[in-house]
């Protein structure tokens, strides 16, 4: 095994251990900041971890559901453990598929997201449930800081009230540090990967 592969494996293992520790301490909302080169690997590791014991809602604002479905299948991730909210496919003219498992939005509008997140949460029947939001930095491209903060307050409140664990994924250096500071106040743990 080359040094880079070993480092990525250790990083991934360490990340999951940090998430487990946060959950053991009672964390309900975890903000994960990741650099661009580790984005896909870290995302898949987190999804594999949560889907091993829970059902969840996966909000995708960067990758179309079709691509995620293919990637998850390749990684052996059980798609039946998820309901998806896709904020990109319709924007780019992609095909709508699997409407029983995926809600398609016209844009990553926070109001549409809020309503759809609640609808998807209603479908999760497991006692162990999670929501995975990928990625917060995408919403910040479309809306003002104030709108982003209102959205975060609403979503983090719903996550807590409904007994979900929330993982909010964001790229490092994609948003102003002031944003991260404010968003961190709504989270129980911040993990940099």
C-alpha positions in Angstrom: 0.0 0.0 0.0 1.4 3.4 -0.9 1.7 6.2 1.7 -1.1 8.3 0.3 -3.6 5.4 0.4 -2.6 4.5 3.9 -3.0 8.2 5.0 -6.5 8.3 3.5 -7.5 5.1 5.2 -6.2 6.3 8.5 -7.9 9.7 8.0 -11.2 7.9 7.2 -11.0 5.6 10.1 -10.1 8.4 12.4 -13.0 10.5 11.1 -15.5 7.7 11.8 -14.1 7.3 15.3 -14.5 11.1 15.9 -18.1 10.8 14.7 -18.8 7.8 17.0 -17.2 9.7 19.9 -19.4 12.7 19.2 -22.5 10.6 19.0 -21.5 8.8 22.3 -21.3 12.3 23.9 -24.8 13.0 22.7 -24.1 15.1 19.6 -27.2 15.5 17.4 -25.7 17.8 14.8 -22.2 17.4 13.4 -20.7 19.9 11.0 -18.0 18.2 8.8 -15.6 20.5 7.0 -13.5 18.7 4.4 -11.0 19.8 1.8 -11.9 19.3 -1.9 -9.4 16.5 -2.5 -11.0 14.2 0.2 -14.6 15.2 -0.5 -15.9 12.1 -2.2 -14.0 9.6 0.0 -15.0 11.3 3.3 -18.6 11.6 2.1 -18.9 7.9 1.2 -17.3 6.9 4.5 -19.8 8.9 6.5 -22.8 7.6 4.5 -21.6 4.0 4.9 -21.2 4.5 8.6 -24.7 5.9 9.2 -26.4 3.5 6.8 -24.9 0.5 8.7 -27.3 1.1 11.6 -29.8 3.8 10.5 -32.2 5.0 7.8 -31.9 8.5 6.5 -32.5 11.5 4.3 -29.7 12.5 1.9 -29.9 16.0 0.6 -27.8 16.4 -2.5 -27.1 19.9 -4.0 -24.0 19.0 -5.9 -24.4 15.6 -7.5 -27.5 14.4 -9.3 -29.4 11.5 -7.7 -28.6 9.3 -10.7 -24.8 9.7 -10.1 -25.2 9.1 -6.4 -27.3 6.0 -7.0 -24.5 4.6 -9.3 -21.8 5.5 -6.8 -23.6 4.1 -3.8 -24.3 0.8 -5.6 -20.6 0.5 -6.6 -19.7 1.0 -2.9 -22.3 -1.5 -1.7 -24.4 1.1 0.1 -28.0 0.0 0.6 -30.2 2.5 -1.2 -33.3 1.3 0.5 -32.0 2.9 3.7 -32.4 6.4 2.1 -34.8 8.9 0.8 -33.0 11.5 -1.4 -33.7 15.2 -2.0 -32.0 16.2 -5.2 -31.5 20.0 -5.8 -29.5 19.7 -9.0 -31.0 17.3 -11.5 -33.9 19.5 -12.6 -31.6 22.5 -12.8 -29.4 20.9 -15.3 -32.1 19.1 -17.3 -31.4 15.6 -16.1 -33.9 12.7 -16.1 -36.2 12.2 -13.1 -36.0 8.6 -11.9 -37.1 6.6 -8.8 -39.6 9.2 -7.6 -40.7 6.9 -4.8 -37.2 7.3 -3.2 -36.2 10.8 -4.5 -37.7 14.2 -4.3 -36.6 16.5 -7.0 -36.4 20.3 -6.5 -36.2 23.0 -9.2 -33.4 24.8 -7.2 -31.6 24.7 -3.9 -34.1 27.2 -2.6 -34.2 27.1 1.3 -38.0 27.2 1.5 -38.4 24.3 -0.9 -35.7 22.4 0.9 -37.4 23.0 4.3 -40.7 21.7 3.1 -39.2 18.7 1.3 -36.9 17.8 4.2 -39.9 17.6 6.5 -41.8 15.4 3.9 -38.8 13.1 3.7 -38.4 12.9 7.5 -42.0 11.8 7.7 -41.1 8.7 5.7 -38.3 7.5 8.0 -39.7 4.8 10.3 -36.5 3.5 12.0 -35.7 4.5 15.5 -32.1 5.3 14.3 -32.4 8.1 11.8 -30.1 10.6 10.2 -30.1 13.4 7.7 -27.1 14.1 5.6 -26.9 17.6 4.0 -24.4 17.9 1.1 -23.4 20.7 1.0 -24.0 23.8 2.9 -21.5 25.7 0.9 -23.8 25.2 -2.2 -26.7 27.0 -0.5 -24.4 29.9 0.3 -23.8 30.4 -3.4 -27.5 31.1 -4.1 -28.7 32.9 -1.0 -27.7 35.6 1.4 -26.0 34.9 4.7 -29.2 35.8 6.6 -31.3 33.4 4.5 -28.7 30.7 5.0 -28.8 31.2 8.8 -32.6 31.1 8.9 -32.5 27.9 7.0 -29.9 26.4 9.3 -31.9 27.4 12.4 -35.0 25.8 11.0 -33.3 22.6 9.9 -31.2 22.1 13.0 -34.3 22.7 15.1 -36.3 20.1 13.1 -33.4 17.6 13.3 -33.3 17.9 17.1 -37.1 17.9 17.6 -37.7 14.9 15.4 -34.9 12.7 16.9 -32.6 12.6 13.9 -28.8 12.9 13.8 -27.7 15.6 11.4 -24.5 15.6 9.4 -23.9 18.9 7.6 -21.2 18.6 5.0 -19.2 21.6 3.7 -16.0 22.3 1.9 -13.3 24.1 3.7 -12.6 27.6 2.5 -15.9 27.7 0.5 -17.5 30.1 2.9 -16.3 33.1 4.9 -15.1 32.1 8.4 -17.8 34.3 9.9 -20.4 31.9 8.4 -18.6 28.9 9.9 -18.5 30.6 13.3 -22.3 31.3 13.3 -23.2 27.8 11.9 -20.9 26.1 14.4 -23.0 27.6 17.2 -26.0 25.5 15.9 -23.9 22.3 15.9 -22.8 20.1 18.7 -19.5 19.1 17.1 -17.3 20.4 14.3 -15.0 17.9 12.6 -12.4 18.8 10.1 -11.4 16.0 7.7 
